[in-house]
């Protein structure tokens, strides 16, 4: 009798149960123990696989998706890739409105996964008809048998992480986690994880990472949307120019703002020192914990879990491109390139 072949039915079975990796060198001088929730281990290389599968299967269960349905979404890239992947396997068409701030790598990957992609200008107001929010809404209205994911205002975004990522972190740390640090964009990851973890231990601190140029931190502190806070920034998938209802601000204890430049360098540093090829938002998370150490938020007993949302391969034309870094003015005497790292043999 032949041995049974060990396989999964398809890649969707591989979503979730991502590893927790202890950080060593990039946090060497920091107080506490640090662990990265390595979401690039998902088959779509980001934590957005979780919400894509969860929301689509909930819609199927409720009869909102039928044969021939078209899935439509607004995305900075990662959610779009996950939706395109799930749509391919389940037999749906996928149309995505993407911000022009998204890397060329991300946009090309969306097309490669069979999605129809509309690239929209990044530096316009959320209610501008050219914004990726409004373009997705318009396409949804014009497309018969379409389903709009609407991740920024969909409570299932939170629920997906409440049911999966939060419990995984609790189990993997054996309940010893003291702080969760996560970038906040739609807010689904930090809100879902935060809700679950605080139910287990209300003393756990939930720290959101925001970008300069975004309104989230000030809104959290004042409950007011200050439009003067908004200006262009480079980090993708973090911060917002409006307030997503998929963010549970009450569960978040503090927001830490990080800069484009420091986040880019922290991502490159993490890749070099930890052997984890991390994305821009992972670099932002590492930068945040460096800054938070200076405020004495952590002590030697702290067990800090950082969400690393995606893989560095999605940023080859940005933070891992020396040319792009030079163009942004991100190389200086401290971060000068090593000319010995690249040599062409003629």
C-alpha positions as CSV (number, residue, x, y, z in Angstrom):
1,X,0.0,0.0,0.0
2,X,1.4,3.4,-1.0
3,X,2.0,6.0,1.6
4,X,-0.6,8.9,1.6
5,X,0.7,12.0,-0.2
6,X,1.1,14.8,2.2
7,X,-0.2,18.1,0.7
8,X,-2.7,20.9,1.1
9,X,-5.7,21.2,-1.1
10,X,-4.5,24.7,-2.2
11,X,-2.4,27.6,-0.9
12,X,-5.4,29.0,1.0
13,X,-4.8,26.2,3.6
14,X,-1.5,27.8,4.4
15,X,-2.9,31.1,5.6
16,X,-2.3,31.8,9.3
17,X,-0.3,30.1,12.0
18,X,2.7,32.2,11.1
19,X,5.9,31.8,13.2
20,X,7.0,34.1,16.0
21,X,10.7,34.9,15.6
22,X,12.9,36.3,18.4
23,X,14.8,39.4,17.3
24,X,18.4,39.4,18.3
25,X,20.9,41.9,16.7
26,X,18.6,44.8,15.7
27,X,17.4,45.1,19.3
28,X,20.7,44.3,21.0
29,X,20.9,47.5,23.0
30,X,17.2,47.7,23.9
31,X,15.5,46.8,27.1
32,X,13.2,43.7,27.1
33,X,12.7,40.7,24.8
34,X,11.4,41.3,21.2
35,X,9.6,38.9,18.9
36,X,8.4,39.4,15.3
37,X,5.1,37.9,14.2
38,X,6.4,37.0,10.7
39,X,3.4,37.5,8.4
40,X,5.5,37.1,5.3
41,X,5.2,33.4,5.9
42,X,1.6,33.5,4.6
43,X,1.3,32.3,1.0
44,X,0.6,35.8,-0.2
45,X,3.5,37.1,1.8
46,X,1.5,39.4,4.0
47,X,-1.0,39.5,6.9
48,X,-3.7,40.6,4.4
49,X,-4.2,37.0,3.4
50,X,-6.1,36.6,6.6
51,X,-8.7,39.3,5.9
52,X,-9.0,38.4,2.2
53,X,-9.9,34.8,3.0
54,X,-12.1,35.6,6.0
55,X,-14.2,38.3,4.4
56,X,-14.7,36.4,1.1
57,X,-15.7,33.2,2.9
58,X,-18.1,35.2,5.2
59,X,-19.6,36.8,2.1
60,X,-20.0,33.3,0.5
61,X,-21.7,32.0,3.6
62,X,-24.2,34.9,3.6
63,X,-24.9,34.4,-0.1
64,X,-23.4,37.8,-1.1
65,X,-21.0,36.2,-3.5
66,X,-22.2,34.0,-6.4
67,X,-20.8,32.4,-9.5
68,X,-19.4,35.1,-11.7
69,X,-19.2,37.7,-9.0
70,X,-16.6,40.5,-9.2
71,X,-14.6,41.4,-6.1
72,X,-13.6,45.1,-5.9
73,X,-11.3,46.8,-3.4
74,X,-9.3,49.8,-2.5
75,X,-5.7,48.8,-1.6
76,X,-2.1,50.0,-1.1
77,X,-1.1,46.7,-2.6
78,X,-1.0,43.9,0.0
79,X,-4.8,43.4,0.4
80,X,-5.1,43.5,-3.3
81,X,-2.6,40.8,-3.9
82,X,-4.3,38.6,-1.2
83,X,-7.7,39.2,-2.8
84,X,-6.4,38.5,-6.3
85,X,-4.9,35.2,-5.0
86,X,-8.1,34.1,-3.2
87,X,-10.3,35.2,-6.1
88,X,-8.2,33.2,-8.6
89,X,-8.6,30.0,-6.5
90,X,-12.3,30.6,-5.9
91,X,-13.1,31.6,-9.4
92,X,-14.0,35.3,-9.0
93,X,-12.9,38.3,-11.1
94,X,-10.9,40.9,-9.1
95,X,-10.7,44.6,-9.8
96,X,-8.5,46.8,-7.6
97,X,-8.0,50.6,-7.2
98,X,-4.5,51.2,-6.1
99,X,-2.6,54.3,-4.8
100,X,0.2,55.6,-7.0
101,X,2.3,55.5,-3.9
102,X,2.3,51.8,-4.0
103,X,5.6,50.4,-5.3
104,X,5.9,49.3,-9.0
105,X,6.7,45.8,-7.6
106,X,3.3,45.6,-5.9
107,X,1.4,46.9,-8.9
108,X,3.1,44.5,-11.2
109,X,2.3,41.6,-8.8
110,X,-1.4,42.5,-8.8
111,X,-1.5,42.3,-12.6
112,X,0.5,39.0,-12.6
113,X,-2.2,37.5,-10.3
114,X,-4.9,38.3,-12.9
115,X,-6.4,41.4,-11.3
116,X,-7.6,44.5,-13.3
117,X,-5.7,47.4,-11.7
118,X,-6.6,51.1,-11.7
119,X,-3.7,53.2,-10.4
120,X,-5.0,56.4,-8.8
121,X,-3.1,59.6,-7.6
122,X,-2.0,59.3,-4.0
123,X,-1.8,62.9,-3.0
124,X,-5.5,63.8,-3.3
125,X,-8.2,64.1,-0.7
126,X,-10.2,60.9,0.2
127,X,-13.4,62.4,-1.3
128,X,-11.7,63.4,-4.6
129,X,-13.3,61.4,-7.4
130,X,-9.8,60.4,-8.5
131,X,-8.8,58.9,-5.1
132,X,-8.6,55.2,-4.9
133,X,-11.5,55.2,-2.4
134,X,-13.8,56.9,-4.8
135,X,-12.7,55.0,-7.9
136,X,-13.4,51.7,-6.2
137,X,-16.8,52.9,-5.1
138,X,-17.6,54.1,-8.7
139,X,-16.6,50.8,-10.2
140,X,-18.6,48.9,-7.7
141,X,-21.8,50.9,-8.6
142,X,-21.1,50.4,-12.3
143,X,-20.4,46.7,-12.1
144,X,-23.2,44.2,-11.9
145,X,-22.9,41.3,-9.4
146,X,-19.9,43.0,-7.7
147,X,-18.9,42.8,-4.0
148,X,-16.9,45.7,-2.5
149,X,-14.6,44.5,0.3
150,X,-14.3,48.0,1.8
151,X,-11.6,47.0,4.3
152,X,-11.3,50.5,5.9
153,X,-14.9,50.4,7.0
154,X,-15.5,46.6,7.4
155,X,-15.7,45.2,10.9
156,X,-14.8,41.8,9.5
157,X,-11.3,43.2,9.0
158,X,-11.0,43.4,12.8
159,X,-12.8,40.0,13.3
160,X,-10.3,38.2,11.1
161,X,-7.4,39.1,13.4
162,X,-9.5,38.7,16.6
163,X,-10.1,35.1,15.6
164,X,-6.7,34.2,14.2
165,X,-3.7,36.5,14.8
166,X,-4.5,37.5,18.4
167,X,-5.0,33.9,19.6
168,X,-1.8,32.8,17.8
169,X,0.3,35.5,19.6
170,X,-1.2,34.7,23.0
171,X,-0.5,31.0,22.5
172,X,3.0,31.5,21.1
173,X,4.1,33.7,24.0
174,X,2.4,31.4,26.5
175,X,0.5,34.4,27.7
176,X,3.7,36.3,28.6
177,X,3.3,39.2,26.1
178,X,3.3,42.6,27.8
179,X,3.3,44.9,24.7
180,X,2.0,44.6,21.1
181,X,3.5,47.0,18.5
182,X,1.8,47.2,15.1
183,X,1.5,49.6,12.2
184,X,-2.0,51.0,11.8
185,X,-3.4,51.6,8.4
186,X,-7.0,50.2,8.1
187,X,-6.5,49.3,11.8
188,X,-7.8,45.8,11.4
189,X,-4.7,44.0,12.6
190,X,-3.9,46.1,15.6
191,X,-7.6,46.3,16.6
192,X,-8.4,42.6,16.3
193,X,-5.2,41.5,18.0
194,X,-5.6,44.2,20.7
195,X,-9.2,43.3,21.5
196,X,-8.3,39.6,21.9
197,X,-5.1,40.2,23.9
198,X,-6.7,42.7,26.3
199,X,-9.5,40.2,27.0
200,X,-6.9,37.8,28.2
201,X,-4.9,40.4,30.1
202,X,-6.1,44.0,30.4
203,X,-2.5,45.1,31.3
204,X,-1.1,44.4,27.9
205,X,-0.2,47.6,26.2
206,X,-1.3,48.1,22.5
207,X,1.0,50.4,20.6
208,X,0.0,51.7,17.2
209,X,2.7,53.0,14.7
210,X,1.6,56.0,12.6
211,X,3.4,58.1,9.9
212,X,4.2,61.8,9.9
213,X,1.6,63.1,7.4
214,X,-1.2,60.9,8.8
215,X,-4.1,61.9,11.1
216,X,-4.4,58.8,13.3
217,X,-2.2,59.7,16.3
218,X,-3.8,63.1,16.8
219,X,-7.3,61.7,16.3
220,X,-6.6,59.1,19.0
221,X,-5.4,61.8,21.4
222,X,-8.1,64.4,20.7
223,X,-11.0,62.7,18.9
224,X,-10.7,65.4,16.3
225,X,-9.8,65.0,12.6
226,X,-7.1,67.7,11.9
227,X,-6.7,68.1,8.2
228,X,-3.6,70.3,8.8
229,X,-1.8,67.1,9.8
230,X,-2.1,65.7,6.3
231,X,0.9,65.9,3.9
232,X,2.5,63.4,1.5
233,X,4.7,60.7,2.9
234,X,6.3,57.6,1.4
235,X,5.6,54.7,3.7
236,X,2.9,52.4,2.3
237,X,0.2,50.7,4.3
238,X,0.5,52.9,7.3
239,X,-1.4,55.9,8.5
240,X,-4.4,57.6,6.8
241,X,-5.8,60.9,5.6
242,X,-9.3,59.9,7.0
243,X,-10.6,57.9,9.9
244,X,-11.2,54.2,9.2
245,X,-14.0,52.6,11.3
246,X,-12.0,49.4,11.1
247,X,-9.8,51.0,13.8
248,X,-10.9,50.5,17.4
249,X,-9.1,53.5,18.9
250,X,-10.3,52.5,22.4
251,X,-8.2,49.4,22.5
252,X,-5.0,51.3,21.4
253,X,-3.0,52.8,24.3
254,X,-0.6,54.9,22.4
255,X,0.4,55.9,18.9
256,X,4.1,56.4,17.9
257,X,4.9,58.4,14.8
258,X,7.9,57.5,12.6
259,X,9.5,59.1,9.7
260,X,9.9,57.8,6.1
261,X,13.7,57.9,6.2
262,X,14.3,56.3,9.6
263,X,11.8,53.6,8.8
264,X,13.5,52.8,5.5
265,X,16.9,52.5,7.2
266,X,15.4,50.4,10.0
267,X,14.0,48.0,7.4
268,X,17.3,47.6,5.7
269,X,19.1,47.2,9.0
270,X,16.6,44.5,10.1
271,X,17.2,42.6,6.9
272,X,20.9,42.7,7.3
273,X,21.1,42.0,11.0
274,X,18.3,39.4,11.4
275,X,18.3,37.7,8.0
276,X,14.6,38.5,7.7
277,X,13.8,40.4,4.4
278,X,11.3,42.8,5.8
279,X,9.0,45.4,4.2
280,X,8.7,49.1,4.8
281,X,6.1,48.8,7.5
282,X,8.2,46.3,9.4
283,X,11.0,48.8,9.3
284,X,8.5,51.4,10.7
285,X,7.7,49.0,13.6
286,X,11.4,48.5,14.4
287,X,11.9,52.2,14.3
288,X,9.0,52.7,16.7
289,X,10.4,50.3,19.3
290,X,13.7,52.1,19.1
291,X,12.0,55.4,19.9
292,X,9.8,53.9,22.6
293,X,12.9,52.6,24.4
294,X,14.0,56.2,24.7
295,X,10.8,57.0,26.6
296,X,11.4,54.1,29.0
297,X,8.1,52.4,28.0
298,X,9.9,49.0,28.2
299,X,11.9,47.4,30.9
300,X,14.0,44.3,31.1
301,X,10.9,42.2,31.9
302,X,9.0,43.4,28.8
303,X,7.9,40.8,26.3
304,X,7.2,42.8,23.1
305,X,5.6,41.3,20.0
306,X,6.0,43.3,16.8
307,X,3.8,42.6,13.7
308,X,6.0,42.3,10.6
309,X,3.2,42.6,8.0
310,X,4.9,41.7,4.7
311,X,8.0,40.8,2.7
312,X,10.8,43.0,1.5
313,X,10.5,41.7,-2.1
314,X,7.6,44.1,-2.5
315,X,9.9,47.1,-2.1
316,X,12.7,46.3,-4.5
317,X,12.1,49.5,-6.4
318,X,11.8,51.5,-3.2
319,X,13.7,51.0,0.0
320,X,15.9,48.3,-1.4
321,X,16.8,50.3,-4.4
322,X,19.9,52.4,-3.8
323,X,18.9,54.7,-6.6
324,X,15.5,55.4,-5.0
325,X,17.1,55.9,-1.6
326,X,19.5,58.5,-3.1
327,X,16.6,60.2,-4.9
328,X,14.8,60.6,-1.6
329,X,17.9,62.0,0.1
330,X,18.0,59.0,2.4
331,X,21.7,58.3,2.1
332,X,24.0,60.4,4.3
333,X,27.4,60.0,6.0
334,X,25.9,57.6,8.6
335,X,24.1,55.5,6.0
336,X,26.6,55.7,3.1
337,X,26.6,52.9,0.6
338,X,29.4,50.4,0.6
339,X,30.8,50.4,-2.9
340,X,32.4,47.0,-2.3
341,X,28.9,45.4,-2.0
342,X,28.4,45.4,-5.8
343,X,30.9,44.8,-8.5
344,X,30.5,44.0,-12.1
345,X,33.1,41.7,-13.9
346,X,33.9,42.9,-17.4
